[in-house]
Amino acid sequence: MSVSGDPFPQAAAAAFLERLGLSAPRSWEALQGGANNRVYRLALADGETRVLKSYFTDPGDPRDRFQAESDFYRLTEKARSRQVPRACGWDPEARLGLFEHIAGRPLSGPEEAEQGIGAALALLEEVNALRSSEEARRTKAASEACFCWKDHLDLIGRRIGRLRSIEPEDDADREAVRFIESRLVPAWQAIHDQIAGTLPPDARDRPLPWEDRCLSPSDFGFHNALRRADGSLCFFDFEYAGWDDPAKLIGDFFSQPRVPVPAAHFDRFLQHLRNLVPGADALEERARALQPAYRIKWCAIALNEFTPQGKIRRAYARFSPSLAAAHKLHQLDVARKILATASDHP
């Protein structure tokens, strides 16, 4: 039996596979790319291939990635969706998930994102058609769900606050702190004041009615997708999924930097979500007003590498010291580029 990468959870995985009636793995390979969890490609003794995911957990991070992803996959299973890998089994105690192996390639640019809009909308339609199902009722709020204007502003404000508490340890940290204090914080303050200044006094805390909410994959975009050999797309990584404001889903979808979605598709995406969510009359106002704020949020996400919690997650995801150092500099460059587009919104 051979292995590459960090130690594989051998005993737990073997017991898990046995309960599912599958053969023990002949070999396994630690896959790079995930920034929070450990993911392995398993070659089983019977010639089959599967993907095993071991979910990150930490006392300082209350988000239950395992539960969120398993709940979302139960929705996609009920919908018989072909837009996601098939889930083969779950082990809540060991926090393991087993999936079919998708032979595909990552998407590489805005042209491919443009071609994939239809597939993304199809997944959202499949899941939200089940809004009244038992599976939907069991689904919890998404990670960092926002159900009023204040939630959106506080969410981004907290992320900026965490960045301002970074204690520099090297030149890259010091460069990041300079960027945060001289550019990111003033930009966020201006956007925050612009949004808050246009809200009626009673609107800031007014809760979003249930009919205005959606079932969101969260962290949704073409950075978490593969193109199969037949050209179809397969989306993955739903560890933050749940009920949320569709304006947040839109803000994230059009702000993630790895495979940017052309802004020309904003109206199409928005109108499709308005058709999916029964009470979404005010969605357009929220989505347009919040788009520059979500660019700031993604600047902060890019800079997670510099926070203590980010370093813990990267260590869990098998980032070597040299890879982590290079990744920090790369992410600082990403944050600069996102900030440059903060005002470029529909």
N, C-alpha and C positions, 0 to 999 in steps of 0.2 A: 504493500500500500504506500503510495507516495503523496506528498503534499508540498505546496509552495505557499509562501506567505506566513502569516501569524498562526499560532496554535489553533487547530480546529476543535470545536466542541465535540470531541469524538464520542464519548459515552452517551451524552444527551442526544446527539444526532442518530446514533445507532439504535437507541431505544425508540426514538421518534419514528424512524423509517420502518422498524419492525412492527410497530403498532399500525402503520399504514399498509402493511403487507408488502413492503418493498425490500429489495435486496440491499445488503450493506454496500457502501460506496467502495469501489475499487481504488479510486483516487479522488482527490478534491483539489480545487484551485481557488485561492483567495483572489477575488476580483477587485480591481481598483476602480475608482470613480465615485463610489458613495462616500459622503463626507460625515455621516453620522453613525452608520451601522456597519456590521461585517457581513459580507455577502460572498458565498462560495458556489462555484459550479461543481456539481457532483457527477462523476462517471460511475454509474451503478454496475454491479456485476453482470446484470442481464443485458447490458448494452444501452440502457436508457440514460438520459441526461436530465438532471434536475438542478434547480437553483435553490439554495438554502440561505435564509436571511436570519441573522441573529441581531435582535433589536437592542439598541443602546438604552440604558437606564442609568439615572444618577439621582441621588437624593436632592440635589440642588435644581433639578429640572423636573417639574411635576407632570410634564406631558407624557401620556401613555401611547407611545408610538405603535406598540403591538396591537392594542385594542382598537385604535383608530383605523389602522390598515385592515385588520381582520373584519371589522364592521363594514368598511367600504367594499371589501371584496364580496361580502354576503349580498350586498346590493347588486354588484355587477354579475354575480352568479345567478341571482333571480332574474336579472334582465337578459341573461344569456349573451352577454356582451362579448364581441370578438375584438374589442378595442383594448383589452387588458390581457396579461398572461393568466392562464388557468391556475387557480390556487389548488394545490394538492392536499394540503393539510395544515393544521395549526397546533402548536404545543404551548398553551398559556403558561405552564409552570416554568419551562425552560426558555420561554419567549423566543420561539422559533417559528418561522413560516416556510413552507415548501411550495415551490412554484414550477410550472413547466419552464423549460429553457427555450427562450426565443432566439432563433438564429436570425439576427438582424444587425443593422448598423446604426450608429447615432446620426441624427440630423446635423447638418453642418452650416446652415446659413439661412438668411431671411427668405430666399427663394423657396427652400424646402418648407419653411414655416408657412409660407403663403399657400403652398399646395396642400398643407395638412389642416387648414382651418376647418374644413368639412368634417374630418375625423374627430377633431376636438369637440366640435359642436354635437356630433352624434353621440359621443360618450356622455356629455352633459344631459342630452335629451333622454337617453336610456335610463340614467340614474334618477333624474327628476320626474320621470313618468311614474316612479314608485314612491312619491312623496307620502302617500297615505298608507303604505304597506307596513306590516309588522316590523320588517327589517329597518325601515326608515324611523319608526317610532323608537326603536332600540338605539339608533345612532345618536351619539352625543354631539355637543357643539364642537366645531372645528378648533384646532389649536389657534389661540389668539383670535377667536371669533369676535366679530364686531356687530352689535345689535343696536347701536345708536351712533350719532355723529361723534359724541365724546369718546366712545370706544376706539374709533379710528385714530383720533388725534392723540389719545393717551397711549395707544399701542406704539405709534411711531415715536412719541416723546420718551417712552420708556427705553426704546432701543437707542435713542440718542443719548439718554442719560447713562446707559451702561457703557457706551463708547467713551463718554467723558470721564469715566472712572478708571480708564486704562492706566496702569503704572508702567512706564516704558522700561524695557529691559535691554533693548539693543537699538541700533540705528533705524531699523525698519519701524519699530514701535514709535520712536520719536518722530519720524516722518509722518506716520499715520496720525499722531496726536496733533501735529501742526495742521494737517489737512482738516481734521475734525473741527478744531477750534477756529481756524481762520476762514473756512469755506462752508463746511457742512452745517454747522450750528447756525450761522447767520441765514443760510438759505432756508433751513427748516423753520426758523422763527418767522421769516417773511411769509412763507406759505401757510404756516399755522395761523398767523394773524389775519391773512387774507380770507381763509376759510371761516375762521371763528367770527370775523367781523361781519360776514354776510348772513349769519344764522339768526333767526328770530330768537328772542330770549327763551322761549319754551321749547325750542327745537333741539337744543344741544343734548338733552338727556332723554328725549322722547324715544321709547323703545320701538324697534322695528317690529311690526305685526308679523305673526307667524307666516301669513300668506305672502309676505314680501321676502322671505328667506329662501335659501336654496340648499340643496345637498351639493357640497363642493368637494372636489378632489383635493383642493388646497395645493399650494406649491405646484400649480398646474401649468404646464407649458411644454414646449418641444425639447427642452433640456432633459425632460424625463420621458423620452419616447425613443423607440427604435423603428426603423423601416424594414419590414420583412422583404424577402426575396420577391414576393408577388406585388410589392409596392404599397401594401397596406401598412398602417401605423399601429403600433402597440404602445400604450401608455403604462407607466409603472410609478412606484413610490407614492403611496397614499397615506403615509404615516401621520399626516396632520389633518386628514379629511374629517368632514362632519358638516353640521348645519352652520350656515354663515350668511353674511350679506353678499348678494351677488355683485355688489359694487366692489367689494374686496377681491373677489375672484377675478373680476375684470382688471382691477388695478395691478394685481400680481401678474396676470397673464400677459399684459402689455408692458411690463417693466422688467421681467427676468432677462438678464443680459446675455446668457450663453447662446441661445438661438433666438434672436430678436424677432418679434412679430411686427410686420410693417403696420404703422399707425393707420394706413389707408383702410385696414380691415376693422377698425374700432367700431364703426357704425353698424356693420353687419353683425359683429359679435354681440354688441349691445342689444340690437333689435331681436336677435334670436333668444337671448336670455329673457327679454321682456315677454316673449311668447311662452317661455317655460314656467315663469313664476306668476301665479295668478294675480297677485296684488302689487305688481311692479311699476305702477304709474310714476312713482317718484324715483325710480332707479336711474334714469338718465341724468337727472340733476346731480345725484350723489356720485355717479361714476365719472362724470366730467369734472366735477369740482375736486374729487379726491385723486385724480390721476397724477398730478405733480407731487402730491404727498406720498404716493406709493413709489415714485422714483426715489424719494428720500429714504423710504423704508428699505429699498433694495440697495442703496448705498450702504446703509447700516448692516444689512445682511452680508454684503461683500466684506465688510470690515469685522465680521464675527471672529475671523482668524486671530485677531489681536486681543480678544477678551479671554479671561481665564476659562470660562465655560467652553468657548470655542476650541481652546487648546486641549481640553479633556476629551471632547468629542473626536477631534482629529486623531488623538492618540488611540482611542478605541477603534477608529476606522483604519488603523495601521499606517498612518502617515509617518515616514521616517523623519528625523530631525532636518535633514537636508531638503527633503520634499516640503516639509512644513514651512521652512524659511523661504523657499522659492515661492510657495503658494501665497504667503503673506504679501510679498511684493507684487505678485500678479493681482491679488484681490484689491490692493490699494489702487492699482492702475484701473481696474474695473470700476471701482467706486468713483474715481475721477471722471471716467467716461459717462457713467450714469448721471452724475450730477450735471454734466454739461448738457444733458437732454431733459433736465427736469421741467423746463418751461415749454418743451416741444410736445404738447398734448392736444388732443382733439378739442 
